[in-house]
């Protein structure tokens, strides 16, 4: 475990895929709030605005995070798809810390040889329980946590096949591959939002309500499906302390 003095020197780059400026700013605040780091230690870049990502843009950071994407699907191709895939592949080859949350989880899996599909029958929205696998219980990011705990989920796409050298760390009742890591590198993905607690989830849903929760009563139904996720709220800071800091 890293000392706080060491943590204070870290620099993280968070890549966003956001069309809505309100969500862009809300996501930034959520990552900072649950990180245990100062806001000045973060650099944020929205790939919708700046899609031409190169290795020079990421190599000076201690860790890279890829966030969610409300209107974008990993199953489609965008101007940032190929540049981001090249960076993910190089980070994995260099064994550099990388974390994908929700859309980022799906993108990392696909970029490294896994498979992602749109599966509306297995979509998950709200506060739901995940269970750690035997590998998850031994993993340095997750070891010592309860075998089951609640997380904040919102997705229509899912990872159906992990990359060849990846191990499954957690699953839910509806979907496998809720979290994974590469067996030989500090590269992780989590289908759930490590930057969100119930309040943050509801705030984001309110912003997106016109696009995704337009049916009468949908927002109220989601609010009723949300609950506390205190263990999940520690996961981003645990990743920084246990995975990023030791590698820095």
C-alpha positions in Angstrom: 0.0 0.0 0.0 1.3 3.4 -1.0 2.0 6.2 1.5 0.0 9.4 1.2 3.2 11.3 0.3 3.6 9.1 -2.7 0.0 9.5 -3.7 0.3 13.2 -3.7 2.9 13.0 -6.5 0.7 10.9 -8.8 -0.7 12.3 -12.1 -3.7 10.6 -13.8 -5.2 11.2 -17.2 -8.9 10.5 -17.6 -10.3 10.1 -21.1 -13.9 10.9 -21.5 -16.4 10.2 -24.3 -19.1 12.8 -23.6 -21.3 14.9 -25.9 -23.2 16.6 -23.1 -21.1 19.2 -21.3 -23.1 18.8 -18.1 -22.3 15.1 -17.9 -18.7 15.8 -18.9 -18.3 18.1 -15.9 -20.3 15.9 -13.5 -18.1 12.9 -14.4 -15.0 14.8 -13.8 -16.1 15.9 -10.3 -17.2 12.3 -9.5 -13.8 10.8 -10.4 -11.9 13.5 -8.3 -14.3 13.1 -5.3 -13.8 9.3 -5.0 -10.1 9.3 -5.9 -8.5 10.5 -2.6 -6.4 12.8 -4.8 -6.4 16.5 -5.4 -8.1 17.9 -8.5 -4.8 19.3 -9.7 -3.4 15.7 -10.0 -5.9 15.0 -12.8 -5.9 15.9 -16.5 -9.2 15.3 -18.4 -9.5 14.9 -22.1 -12.8 14.5 -24.0 -12.1 12.3 -27.0 -15.3 13.6 -28.7 -13.6 16.9 -29.0 -10.0 15.7 -29.3 -10.0 12.3 -31.0 -6.4 12.2 -32.3 -4.9 10.5 -29.3 -1.2 9.5 -29.5 1.3 7.8 -27.2 2.9 11.2 -26.4 -0.4 12.3 -24.9 -0.5 9.5 -22.3 3.1 8.5 -21.6 3.8 11.1 -19.0 1.0 10.0 -16.6 1.2 7.4 -13.8 -2.2 5.9 -14.8 -4.8 6.2 -17.5 -8.6 5.9 -16.9 -11.2 5.6 -19.6 -14.7 6.6 -18.5 -18.3 6.0 -19.6 -20.1 7.2 -22.8 -23.8 7.9 -22.7 -24.5 8.0 -26.4 -21.7 6.0 -27.8 -21.4 2.2 -28.2 -18.2 0.2 -28.4 -19.9 -1.8 -31.2 -19.7 1.2 -33.4 -16.7 3.1 -34.9 -15.8 6.7 -34.2 -12.9 9.0 -35.1 -11.3 8.2 -31.7 -11.7 4.4 -31.9 -8.5 3.5 -33.7 -6.2 6.0 -31.9 -7.6 4.9 -28.5 -7.2 1.2 -29.4 -3.6 1.7 -30.3 -2.9 3.4 -27.0 -4.7 0.7 -25.0 -2.6 -2.0 -26.8 0.6 -0.2 -26.1 -0.2 0.5 -22.4 -1.0 -3.2 -22.0 2.3 -4.2 -23.7 4.2 -1.8 -21.5 2.4 -3.1 -18.4 1.3 0.4 -17.5 -1.7 1.0 -15.1 -5.0 1.3 -17.1 -8.6 1.3 -15.8 -11.8 1.2 -17.9 -15.1 2.1 -16.2 -18.4 1.0 -17.9 -17.8 2.0 -21.6 -14.1 2.1 -20.9 -14.3 -1.5 -19.6 -16.0 -2.6 -22.8 -13.5 -0.7 -25.0 -10.4 -2.1 -23.2 -11.8 -5.7 -23.5 -12.5 -5.3 -27.2 -9.3 -3.5 -28.1 -7.3 -6.4 -26.5 -9.2 -9.1 -28.4 -12.4 -9.6 -26.4 -15.9 -9.3 -27.7 -18.7 -6.8 -26.9 -22.3 -7.0 -28.0 -25.5 -5.0 -27.5 -27.8 -7.1 -25.3 -31.0 -5.4 -24.2 -32.2 -8.6 -22.5 -29.3 -8.3 -20.1 -29.1 -4.6 -19.6 -28.6 -3.4 -16.0 -29.6 -0.1 -14.5 -29.6 0.8 -10.9 -27.9 -0.5 -7.7 -27.2 -4.2 -8.1 -25.0 -6.8 -6.4 -21.9 -8.3 -7.9 -20.0 -11.3 -6.6 -16.2 -11.7 -6.7 -14.7 -14.8 -8.3 -11.9 -16.7 -6.7 -9.5 -14.7 -8.8 -11.2 -11.5 -7.7 -10.8 -12.4 -4.0 -7.1 -12.9 -4.5 -6.5 -9.8 -6.7 -4.5 -7.0 -5.2 -7.2 -4.4 -6.2 -10.1 -6.3 -4.6 -8.6 -8.6 -1.9 -10.1 -8.1 1.6 -13.5 -6.9 0.3 -16.8 -8.7 1.0 -17.5 -11.5 -1.5 -20.7 -9.7 -2.6 -21.4 -6.0 -2.6 -23.6 -3.4 -4.4 -22.4 -1.3 -7.3 -24.0 1.3 -9.6 -24.7 0.0 -13.1 -26.1 1.4 -16.3 -25.4 -0.4 -19.6 -27.0 -1.9 -22.7 -23.7 -3.4 -24.1 -21.7 -6.1 -22.3 -18.5 -8.0 -22.6 -19.3 -11.5 -23.8 -15.7 -12.7 -24.2 -12.7 -11.5 -22.4 -9.3 -11.0 -24.0 -7.3 -14.3 -24.1 -4.9 -13.4 -21.3 -7.6 -11.8 -19.0 -9.2 -13.2 -15.8 -12.7 -12.6 -14.6 -12.8 -10.9 -11.3 -16.6 -10.4 -10.7 -20.0 -11.2 -12.1 -23.6 -10.3 -11.4 -26.7 -12.5 -11.5 -27.4 -11.3 -15.1 -24.0 -10.7 -16.6 -20.6 -12.3 -16.3 -17.4 -10.3 -16.8 -18.4 -7.5 -14.5 -14.7 -6.9 -13.8 -11.5 -8.3 -15.2 -7.8 -7.7 -15.3 -5.0 -8.9 -17.6 -3.1 -11.8 -16.1 0.3 -10.2 -16.8 -0.3 -6.4 -16.6 -2.1 -3.8 -14.3 -4.9 -3.4 -16.8 -8.4 -3.5 -15.4 -12.0 -3.1 -16.5 -15.2 -2.8 -14.5 -18.7 -2.7 -16.1 -20.0 -0.7 -13.1 -19.2 2.9 -12.4 -16.4 3.2 -9.9 -16.8 7.0 -9.9 -20.5 6.9 -8.8 -22.4 6.5 -5.6 -26.2 6.5 -5.5 -26.4 10.3 -5.4 -24.0 10.7 -8.3 -25.9 8.0 -10.3 -29.2 9.8 -9.8 -27.7 13.2 -10.7 -26.3 11.8 -13.9 -29.6 10.1 -14.7 -31.5 13.4 -14.3 -29.2 15.0 -16.9 -29.7 12.1 -19.3 -33.5 11.7 -18.5 -34.7 13.2 -21.8 -32.6 10.8 -23.9 -32.8 7.6 -21.8 -35.6 8.0 -19.3 -38.3 9.7 -21.3 -41.2 7.4 -20.3 -43.4 8.9 -17.5 -42.2 7.6 -14.1 -38.9 6.2 -15.4 -36.8 8.5 -13.4 -38.8 7.9 -10.3 -38.5 4.1 -10.9 -34.7 4.4 -11.2 -34.5 6.5 -8.0 -36.4 3.7 -6.2 -33.9 1.2 -7.6 -30.9 3.0 -6.3 -29.3 2.4 -2.9 -26.0 2.9 -1.1 -22.9 1.3 -2.4 -20.2 2.0 0.2 -17.8 -0.7 -0.8 -18.0 0.3 -4.5 -17.3 3.9 -3.5 -13.8 2.8 -2.3 -12.8 1.0 -5.5 -11.4 3.9 -7.4 -9.1 5.1 -4.6 -8.1 1.4 -4.0 -7.1 1.2 -7.6 -4.9 4.3 -7.3 -3.4 3.2 -4.0 -2.9 -0.5 -4.7 -2.2 -0.6 -8.5 -1.1 2.9 -9.7 1.1 4.0 -6.9 3.2 0.8 -6.6 3.8 1.0 -10.3 4.8 4.7 -10.3 
